[in-house]
Each structure stands twice: as C-alpha cells, then as structure tokens.
Amino acid sequence: MTSSPTSVEPDRDTLRRASLKVALRISAACAVLVLGLLAAATAYLMNKLAHPDLPDAAGAGRAYTYLDSQDLIEGMILAGVGGILLAGIVGWLSARSAIRPLGEALALQRRFVQDASHELRTPLTILDARIQLAQRKVAPGSETGQALARIREDTATLTGIITELLMAATGHASGPAEPVDVTSVAGSVTEGLQELAEHQDIRLSFSASGQPIARIAPGSLRRAVLALADNALAHTRPGGSIAISVGIEDRQAVIRVEDTGSGITGVDPDRIFDRFVRTARRDETGGRRSFGIGLALVREIASAAGGTMEVARTGPEGTTMRLALPLTRR
C-alpha cells in the first residue's frame, strides 16, 4: 500500500520547512560571524587611516600601493554577502540531506498506521455483523441480550478509534468537536466496566452532580475515562473500591477517579503522565502489567481539548485522578 498524495504532501511541507529553518539558522550564524569580522577589519582600517605610515626619505625608490578605504570596505561587504549566501545554500543542501532519513521514517510510520487501521476495520465490521445476528436470536431485555448490546457498543468504540487513527495517518482534519454530555459518557464507561470490576472483587461506583457539557470528541472522552478507570482497576487490590464522579468546579467539567490502592510509588507523581513511565511491577502490586502509555494519552486528550490532567491525591489510602475540561453550551 502506497501513501496517498494527501498524506505525503503534509510530510513534504513539514520537512521543507524544517530544512529551511536549519538553513536560515546557519545563514544567521554566518552573518553574525561575517559582520563581526567586517567590524573588526573596518576598525583596524580606520585606525590605520588615522595614523598613516608614510614613507620617509630612506624609503625612496621603493614601490608603494595605495588603496582607497571606501573601495576596500565595499569589497569586504560584497565578499561578506557572498559568503552568507553561500553558507545558506550549503546549509539548505546539508539540512535536506540530513532530514531525508527522517522523512523516510515518517512515511514508513504513516504507511504502517494506515495499513494496520485499514486491516482492522474489516474484522471489526464482520464482528459487528455477527453480534447483530446473535442479538436477533435472543430477547433484547434478557441477560444475554444486554451482554451482546454492551459488546456491540465496545466494538463500535474500537471502530471509532481505528477510524480516528486512519484519519490522523492520512492527514485529514476531524474538524471542531461537538459539545458532549460528560456525565453520559462517564456513566456509560462505568457501566461497561462493572462486570470486570466484579470479577476482580472491586466495588465500582458512579455519581454525578449537574450535567456538565464539554467540547470534545465523544470517542476521545470515552478513551480518557476508560484509561483512568482501567489504571485504577490495575492498581486496586481485591476487596477495594473505585469511585468515578462527575461535577462542575470553577467553570470546568471535572471527572474524578478515586481508588483505594496503595498509591503511586517508585516514581514521581509529576512524571506519571510521561510515556513509558511505570510504577511497581505486576508481581509487586497484583495488577495487570502497564506499559506506561494510557495516562500519557489521557493527558494528551485533555490538552487537545483545552483541559488539564493531574494527580489530585495519592498515598497509602489510594489515589485520585482529576480530569478537567472547559465548560461549554450545546
């Protein structure tokens, strides 16, 4: 599969701007150096003109050459400008040569994301069709029917994630996000994790005050809340509890995820949102292995929506994560 022109062109523009920036920096450095040399040469020349060394009688018969100071300064200026232009050309060519491997790596990355996203869409579509066929054979209100409905909802969420990855890889902008009901999304995530929490012997609860509205993609908000809840489940021992709450604080829609785990240990809480930063290992906490990406994605989602993500509290009694998004109107 080859990259489409719409995906290649942004990469070319980015690399071209990077090459131009490097060339301009090299030219600016050369300009400063040349101007310094010109200033020093001009000062030396003016000093010589102020104290001329004229030939005396003993030097009669020798050949002397006299240069006009103005012509000499103009010559130095022209030579300096030529040197700056030459440095800019050399810098441009050098930058393009150095950045070319980066461009190839970026194109390879885009092709991988495009291929992976495209290939995953087909089995997800087939899975959704099979779930619909299974739903026709059971009563909608039965336990099996409700389970199938939740599975189909999770499949739709995964399909949305794959679609967002494909759009990002092809360079298509998704446009401004529409206002979304934060309470509805967070409540849906909590409901979908109830069975997993029960299986781990953890009590999962949800509460909301008000109906905050934020301008963020529903899929992105769902992934953020799901990552926070999944992180809490991974670090809470059996018999513990997790509380997800939604409210309005200081004109912000705030989502809190509180757990009764052992708290953040082995790493600075300020670094917990860095990529690939992990706390204790699985055999030390009893939770699932973490690769240190989920919380980093949550902060990126919050920042993209103009919000913040922070550790509100951590200690032996548990940890509280706070996700805040700007309030908006429908």
N, C-alpha and C positions, 0 to 999 in steps of 0.2 A: 504493500500500500504506500503510495507516494503522498507527500504533503500537498495539500491544495494551495493555490496561489494566495487565498485569503489568509492562510496560516503562515506561509513563508514570508510574505511581504512585511508583516509587522516585525519579524525577526531581522530581516534585512535592514529595515529602517532603524531598529534599535542598535544593531551592530555598526551601521553607518554613523549614527550619532555618537556612539562610543569612540569610534576611530577618529572622528572629527574633534571630539573633546580632547583626546590624547595629543593630537597634532597641535591643537591650539595651546595646550599647556607647554609642549616642547617649544613652540614658537615664542610664547610669552617668556619662558626661561631664557631662551637665546636673546630675546630683545632686551631683557634686563642686563644680561652679560655684555651685549654689544654697546648698549647705552653707557654702561659703566666704563667700558674701555674707551669709548669716544670721549666721555667726560674727562677721563684721566689724560688722554692724548691731547685734548684741547687745552687743558690746564697747563700741561707741560709746554705746549707750543706757545701759549700766551706768555708764560714765564720767560721763554727764550726771546720772544719779541720784545719784552720789557727790558731785557738785559742782553742786547745783541753782542756777539763776539766778533768784532770787526777785525779784519787782517791789518797787521802793522807793517812797518817798513821791512821787517825781516822776512815777511811772507810774500814779498814782491816776486812776481814771476810764477806764483802758483795759480792753479786753476780753481775757481770757486763757482758754485752753483747756488743761485738764489731762487727760493720758491715763494710764491705768493701765498700768504696764510689763508686767504679765503678759498682759493682753489684747492688747497690741501684739505681744509675742513670739508668742503663739498665732496671731495673724493672719498674721504673716510665715511661720510654719511651714506653715499651711494654703495660703498662696499659693505657697510653695515646692513643696509636694507636688503641687499642681495643675499647676505649671509642669513638673515632672518627668513627670507622666502625659501632659501634652500633648506634651512632647518625644518621649516614647516612641511615641505614636500617629503623630506626624508622621514619626518615624524609620522606623516599620514601613511606612507607606504609601510613603515615599520609597524604601526598600530594595526593596520589591516592584516598584515602577515601574522601578528601575534594573536589577534582576535579570531582569526579564521577557525582554529580548532574549537574555540568556544561556540561559534556559530554551528559547527557540525554537531557538537554535543547537544546543543539546544534543539536542533532539528530532529536528532535521534530521540530525544526525550518526548518531543511533541508527537512523533510517529508512534512511540510506544503507548502513550496515553490514548491516542486516537484509536489504535488497533485494539487495545485492551477494552476500552469503553464500548467500541462497536461490537466486539465479540461477546461481551457480557450482556448486551441488550437482547440478543436472540434467545438465550436460555431463560432469561427473566420473563420475556414475553410468553414463552412456552409454559413456564411455571405458573404464570398468572392465568393462562387459559385452563390449565389442569385444575387449578384451585376453583375456578368458576364452575367447571364440570362437576367437581366434588360437592360444591355448595348446592347444586340442583338436586342432589340425591339425599340431602338432609334437611331437616326443618331449620329455618333461619334462627329461631329462638332457642334451639337445643344447645347443649354444651359443645357438641362437635361443630355446629354451625357457627357459634361465636368464636371458637378457636380458628376455624377457617377464615372468618372475616378478619381476625387480627393478623393472621399470616398473610392474607392478601394486602392488608394495609402496610405491613412491613415490606412486602415485595414492591409495592408502589413507592415507598420511601427509598428503597435501594435503587429502583429505576430512576427516580429523580436525581439521586446522587450521581449515577452514571451519566445521565443527561447533562448535568452541570459540569462534570469533568470533560465530557466531549466538547461542550460549548467553549470551555476555557482553553482546551487544547487547540481548537480551530480559530481562536481569536475573536469569537463572536461575543458581543456585549449582551448581557442579560437584561439591561435596562434598569430603571429605578424600581426598587421593591415596593410592593403594595403594603398598606397597613395590615397588620395581622394581630389577632387576639392572642396575647401571650398566655393568658390563663387556659385557653382551649388547647394550645399546643403542649404546654407543660403537663396539663391533666391527661392528655392522650398518651404522652410518653410514660407517665406514672402508671397508667392502667395497663399499658403494654408490658411493663416490667414486673407486674405483680406476681406472675407465675414463677419467674426467675428468682425473685426475692423469697417467695415461699419455699422454693426448692433449696435455697441456701439458709433457710430458717432465719430470715431477716424481715422485720416488720417495715413495710414501706407505706408511708402516708403522704397525703397531698392536702394542701389548704391554700385558699386564695382570699384576698381582700380587695374588692374593687374589680374592675375589668380593664387593666392597662392595655393600651394599643401601642405597638411599636412598628416602625417601618423597616422590615427585614423579611427576607425570603422565608416562607414557612419551613422549607426543607432545611435551610441553614440553622434556623432556630431550633428545630427538632433535633438536628445533629448535635448542637451545642448542649441542650438539656440532656440528651441521651448520653453524651460523653461524660458529663458531670455525674449523672446517676450511675453509670457503669463504673466510673472511677470510685464512687462511694461504695458500691457493691463489692468491688475488688479488694477494698481495704477495711471492710467491716466483718467482724467475726460472727459466726452463727450465734443467734440469740440477741444480736444488736438491732438497731433501728436506724432508718433513714427517713428524714422528713424533707419533702420538697414543698416550698411555699412561694407564692407569687403575691406581690404587693406594689404599692406606689410610694416612693420615697424621693423627696426633693425633685419632683417633676421628672422622675425616671421610673421606668418599669423594672422592678428588681425581682430576680429569681434567686432564691437561696436553696442550697442543698446541704443539709446538715446530717452528719453521720456520727456514730458512736465508736468509730475506730480508734486506733492508737495514736492518731495524729501523724503529721509529717515529720519523719525522722531521717537522718542521714543526708539531708540536702537542705539548703537554704530555701525557705518558703518563697522568697522572691524569685528563685530560679526554677520553681516547679513548672512554670509555663514555657520554659525553653525546650526546644525539640530534643528528644532522646535523653532527657534528664529523668532518671528513675530514682525511686526511694529504695526501700528494702526489697530483697528478692522474695520469690514466691515461698520458699521454704521457711522464711522468717515471718511472714505475715499471714500465710494460709490463703492468700488471694490469688487471682489469676496473674500470669506474667504480664507486665506492662512494658511497652516499648517507648514510652515517653513521648507519644505523638498526640494523643487525644486532647490533653489540656492545652497543648500548643495550638491546636486547631480551634479550640474554643476561644482562646484569646484573639486569634486572627479573625474569627467570625464576628466577635464583639467589636473589634477595632474597625472592621469594614462597615459596620452599622453605626459607627459613631459612639459606641458604648465602651464599657470597661469590664475587666475580669480580674478578680483578686481573691486572695485568701483572707476572709474576714476574721477567722479564728482557727487556731489549731493547738492541740495539746493532748495530754493523755486521755482526756474525756471525749475527744473527737475533733472533727474538722468541719468548718463551714465555708463553703464556696459561695461567692456573691457575683452574679452576673447582672449588670445594669445597662439598660438601653434607653435612649431618649424617647420620651412620650410623644405621641402624635395623635392626630384625629383621623377618623375614617374619611 
